[in-house]
Amino acid sequence: MTLAVMNKREFDSLDDERLGRACMEPTFSQIRAKEMAVKARVVADLSEGQRALCMFRVFYGHAKNSEMEYYGWISHLLQNPDMWSGVMNGLSFFGDVDMFRLLEETKEVLDTRNRRLGLAWKDAVIMDLDHDKALHAQVERFYRWFQNIAPASLRIIAAHIRDNADQFVRFEE
């Protein structure tokens, strides 16, 4: 179990978004640009709370910048069932009902479209949004919903980290 190392003053000064990112940085430095087997091994060694945070941060960090990236990352996660369940289990761990519901609804809409068109998750490309106006409108709505609830997700997770600091951080003098 890799803990982030920081002093208490720094920990207390971090906003909700930066706190979660700082707690995961030691893990992300071990898995960044590595093969899936290495990533899976590192994530498996995390505590339940760290794993929940890690999976949320992987999703959030990649999906937050645009509706195209949101669509691309949801499709990527769904193409990798272990990653999808990791994100969903993480949201359950933190009790983040709203984000959980958003992702379930997004999955349902995308899954229905894929079945109708005979597509697999691996067939999803960002350009789908340019060629399918109905899909673009749905993803735009989901992304706006994501942007509206993400601050609450960050708050929920940061509160858990602050209440259980010893599971995420080793304080230095």
C-alpha positions in Angstrom: 0.0 0.0 0.0 1.7 3.2 -1.2 0.8 6.3 0.8 1.3 9.9 -0.4 3.8 11.7 1.8 3.1 15.3 2.8 3.0 17.5 5.8 -0.3 18.1 7.7 -0.4 21.8 6.7 -0.2 20.9 3.0 -2.8 18.2 3.4 -5.2 20.7 5.2 -4.6 23.4 2.5 -5.5 21.3 -0.5 -8.9 21.8 -2.1 -11.1 18.8 -2.8 -9.9 18.1 -6.4 -6.2 18.6 -5.6 -6.4 16.4 -2.4 -7.6 13.3 -4.3 -5.0 13.9 -7.1 -2.2 14.3 -4.5 -3.2 11.1 -2.7 -3.0 9.2 -6.0 0.2 10.7 -7.4 2.5 8.0 -6.0 0.3 5.3 -7.5 0.0 7.1 -10.8 3.8 7.6 -11.0 4.1 3.7 -10.8 1.5 3.0 -13.5 1.8 5.9 -16.0 2.7 4.6 -19.4 3.0 1.0 -18.2 1.5 -2.2 -19.5 -1.9 -3.3 -18.3 -0.4 -6.1 -16.3 1.8 -3.7 -14.3 -1.2 -1.4 -13.8 -3.4 -4.2 -12.6 -0.7 -5.4 -10.1 -0.2 -1.9 -8.7 -3.9 -1.3 -8.3 -4.5 -4.8 -6.7 -2.0 -3.8 -4.0 -4.0 -0.7 -3.0 -6.4 -0.7 -0.1 -10.1 -0.7 -0.9 -10.3 3.1 -0.4 -7.2 3.8 -2.4 -8.5 1.6 -5.2 -11.8 3.4 -5.2 -10.0 6.7 -5.4 -7.6 5.5 -8.1 -10.4 4.3 -10.3 -12.4 7.5 -9.9 -9.3 9.6 -10.6 -8.5 7.6 -13.8 -12.1 8.1 -15.0 -12.4 11.7 -13.8 -9.0 12.9 -15.0 -9.6 11.6 -18.5 -13.3 12.5 -18.9 -13.5 16.0 -17.4 -12.0 18.0 -20.3 -14.7 17.6 -23.0 -17.7 15.8 -24.1 -15.6 13.9 -26.6 -13.2 12.7 -23.9 -16.2 11.8 -21.7 -17.6 9.7 -24.5 -14.2 8.2 -25.4 -13.5 7.2 -21.8 -16.9 5.8 -21.0 -16.5 3.7 -24.1 -12.9 2.7 -23.1 -14.0 1.7 -19.6 -16.9 -0.3 -21.0 -14.6 -2.1 -23.4 -12.6 -3.1 -20.3 -15.1 -4.6 -17.9 -12.6 -4.8 -15.0 -12.0 -1.0 -15.3 -15.7 -0.3 -15.6 -16.5 -2.3 -12.5 -13.5 -0.7 -10.7 -15.0 2.8 -11.3 -18.5 1.7 -10.4 -17.3 -0.1 -7.2 -15.3 3.0 -6.3 -18.4 5.2 -6.6 -20.3 2.7 -4.5 -17.5 2.7 -1.9 -17.8 6.5 -1.6 -21.6 6.4 -1.6 -21.6 8.7 -4.7 -25.1 7.8 -5.9 -25.5 10.7 -8.4 -22.3 9.9 -10.3 -23.1 6.2 -10.2 -26.5 6.9 -11.7 -25.1 9.1 -14.4 -22.6 6.4 -15.5 -25.3 3.7 -15.5 -27.6 5.9 -17.6 -24.8 6.8 -20.0 -23.9 3.1 -20.3 -27.6 2.2 -21.0 -27.9 4.8 -23.8 -24.6 3.9 -25.4 -25.3 0.2 -25.1 -28.7 0.6 -26.8 -27.1 2.5 -29.6 -24.4 -0.1 -30.1 -26.9 -3.0 -30.2 -29.1 -1.1 -32.7 -26.1 -0.5 -35.0 -24.4 -3.9 -34.4 -21.3 -2.2 -32.8 -19.0 -3.3 -30.0 -17.4 -1.0 -27.4 -14.1 -1.2 -29.3 -15.8 0.4 -32.3 -16.5 3.7 -30.5 -14.4 6.6 -31.8 -14.6 10.2 -30.9 -15.7 11.1 -34.5 -19.0 9.2 -33.7 -20.1 12.5 -32.2 -19.6 14.4 -35.5 -21.5 11.8 -37.5 -24.4 11.0 -35.2 -26.4 14.1 -34.1 -28.6 12.2 -31.8 -25.6 10.6 -30.0 -23.9 14.0 -29.8 -27.0 15.5 -28.2 -27.2 12.7 -25.6 -23.5 12.8 -24.8 -23.7 16.6 -24.5 -26.5 16.2 -22.0 -24.6 13.5 -20.0 -21.4 15.6 -20.0 -23.3 18.7 -18.7 -24.8 16.5 -16.0 -21.2 15.2 -15.3 -19.9 18.7 -14.9 -22.8 19.7 -12.6 -22.3 16.7 -10.2 -18.5 16.3 -10.4 -17.8 19.0 -7.7 -20.1 17.0 -5.3 -18.2 13.8 -6.1 -14.9 15.5 -5.4 -16.4 16.8 -2.1 -17.6 13.4 -1.0 -14.3 11.7 -1.8 -12.2 14.5 -0.1 -14.4 14.2 3.0 -13.6 10.5 3.1 -9.9 11.1 2.7 -9.9 13.7 5.4 -11.8 11.4 7.8 -9.5 8.5 7.0 -6.2 10.3 6.3 -4.1 7.4 7.5 -5.4 5.2 4.7 -4.1 7.7 2.1 -1.3 9.8 3.5 1.8 9.5 5.7 2.4 12.8 7.4 6.0 14.0 7.5 7.3 16.4 10.2 
